[in-house]
Amino acid sequence: MNVLMIVESCFGNTAEVAGAIAAALRAGGAQVRLVQADAAPAPAGEDLVMIGAPTHNMGLPNPASRSQAEAKGARAPLPGVGEWIDARPRSLDAARVVVFSTVTGGFMSGSASKQMAKRLRRHGVQEAEREDFRVLGTTGPLADGELERAGRWAETMLAAVGAD
Ligand SMILES: Cc1cc2nc3c(=O)[nH]c(=O)nc-3n(C[C@H](O)[C@H](O)[C@H](O)COP(=O)(O)O)c2cc1C
């Protein structure tokens, strides 16, 4: 199985989740290309495309929210995953697409993965799955057990693609 994983991360937490997912996929025999959103290529025939982002203001990062993150010490390179989705490579149609995000959680936290799914559907792409992982505050860290949960989630993906 070949996987393209595109991640945007301001404080490193979503990147950590992406790393755990990639490690579990590789342990299961997958070839994984993990790239930052600002260097993301178009899909090139991969079986699975995974897109990850932090939740900002209940949805996807945008230029204003990235500036807010930078004011708190983050590195927020452009473009991010929202811009990548809006550019919508045609080759995305052929892949199974899975989205994930990090959230602080709680009442009205919103979710970047939910907004990514909506945006993909607007572009005619239906996501196969989406998931959120909890951080304990704006800069992190991830809540206990989330990296392990990310690894277990990745294992279900190996099974799903294998079964297709
Ligand atoms: C500008 C800004 C707005 C945010 N808004 C939300 C929000 O609406 N809901 C939420 O759950 N987390 C929110 N957060 C916290 C992010 O979820 C958290 O910073 C992110 O998950 C950390 O991931 P990263 O290290 O990959 O950037 C916000 C963070 C920033 C910087």
PDBQT file of the ligand as one rigid body, heavy atoms in Angstrom, charges set to zero:
ROOT
HETATM    1  C1  LIG A 201      -5.601  30.789  16.315  1.00  0.00    +0.000 C 
HETATM    2  C2  LIG A 201      -5.991  29.512  16.982  1.00  0.00    +0.000 A 
HETATM    3  C3  LIG A 201      -7.339  29.169  17.107  1.00  0.00    +0.000 A 
HETATM    4  C4  LIG A 201      -7.702  27.956  17.716  1.00  0.00    +0.000 A 
HETATM    5  N1  LIG A 201      -9.025  27.618  17.762  1.00  0.00    +0.000 NA
HETATM    6  C5  LIG A 201      -9.366  26.381  18.236  1.00  0.00    +0.000 A 
HETATM    7  C6  LIG A 201     -10.729  25.954  18.186  1.00  0.00    +0.000 A 
HETATM    8  O1  LIG A 201     -11.641  26.649  17.735  1.00  0.00    +0.000 OA
HETATM    9  N2  LIG A 201     -11.007  24.701  18.644  1.00  0.00    +0.000 N 
HETATM   10  C7  LIG A 201     -10.042  23.867  19.146  1.00  0.00    +0.000 A 
HETATM   11  O2  LIG A 201     -10.376  22.746  19.530  1.00  0.00    +0.000 OA
HETATM   12  N3  LIG A 201      -8.753  24.262  19.225  1.00  0.00    +0.000 NA
HETATM   13  C8  LIG A 201      -8.400  25.491  18.776  1.00  0.00    +0.000 A 
HETATM   14  N4  LIG A 201      -7.093  25.896  18.815  1.00  0.00    +0.000 N 
HETATM   15  C9  LIG A 201      -6.086  25.017  19.435  1.00  0.00    +0.000 C 
HETATM   16  C10 LIG A 201      -5.543  24.048  18.407  1.00  0.00    +0.000 C 
HETATM   17  O3  LIG A 201      -6.403  22.939  18.354  1.00  0.00    +0.000 OA
HETATM   18  C11 LIG A 201      -4.138  23.638  18.767  1.00  0.00    +0.000 C 
HETATM   19  O4  LIG A 201      -3.310  24.769  18.712  1.00  0.00    +0.000 OA
HETATM   20  C12 LIG A 201      -3.637  22.603  17.758  1.00  0.00    +0.000 C 
HETATM   21  O5  LIG A 201      -4.390  21.428  17.838  1.00  0.00    +0.000 OA
HETATM   22  C13 LIG A 201      -2.210  22.298  17.980  1.00  0.00    +0.000 C 
HETATM   23  O6  LIG A 201      -1.772  21.573  16.847  1.00  0.00    +0.000 OA
HETATM   24  P1  LIG A 201      -0.407  21.950  16.136  1.00  0.00    +0.000 P 
HETATM   25  O7  LIG A 201       0.642  21.794  17.187  1.00  0.00    +0.000 OA
HETATM   26  O8  LIG A 201      -0.261  20.932  15.077  1.00  0.00    +0.000 OA
HETATM   27  O9  LIG A 201      -0.497  23.333  15.616  1.00  0.00    +0.000 OA
HETATM   28  C14 LIG A 201      -6.701  27.095  18.230  1.00  0.00    +0.000 A 
HETATM   29  C15 LIG A 201      -5.347  27.460  18.111  1.00  0.00    +0.000 A 
HETATM   30  C16 LIG A 201      -4.992  28.636  17.484  1.00  0.00    +0.000 A 
HETATM   31  C17 LIG A 201      -3.526  28.981  17.361  1.00  0.00    +0.000 C 
ENDROOT
TORSDOF 0
